Amino acid sequence: MRHHNHSRKPWSACPNCAEDLSEFIKTRPPFESEKCPSCGAPIQTIWWQRVVWLSVAYFLTFAFPTWLGLRGWDVFFAGLFCFVPAIAIGYIFVFKTMPPKYVRKRETFITLFSEHH
């Protein structure tokens, strides 16, 4: 019986060339709407990581004004001012604690018909 030694792709690998992109995360944010630095393929983070990021951002948008003691419509209007900083803080928090997983741009889910190299 013959065993094949298939090495697993790293979590933050490029879906096109399988290059591990996790080394770049330490010095810059994830490659959003950009190209792989190794092969030039258009890549983006997987859909569910973007959902986690935006969920954290929306939570922070309204949690901070509520923590300050605001109530009712004041929370909403204060949240409008907190939205952009909350997006940035949520982005940093999510992608520094969980390494990004990349997919080809315009391919946010894996199908049986996608091409694997």
HUPE-V184897 format. One line per field, one symbol per residue. phi: phi as a letter, one per 30 degrees, with the letter a starting at -180 (. if undefined). A space follows every 10 residues. Layout:
phi: ???
This chain:
phi: .cccccdddd ecdddccidd cdddddcade dchbcdddci ddbaddeddd ddeddddddd ecddddddjd bidddddddd dddddddddd ddddddcbdd ccbddibdbc bdcddcc
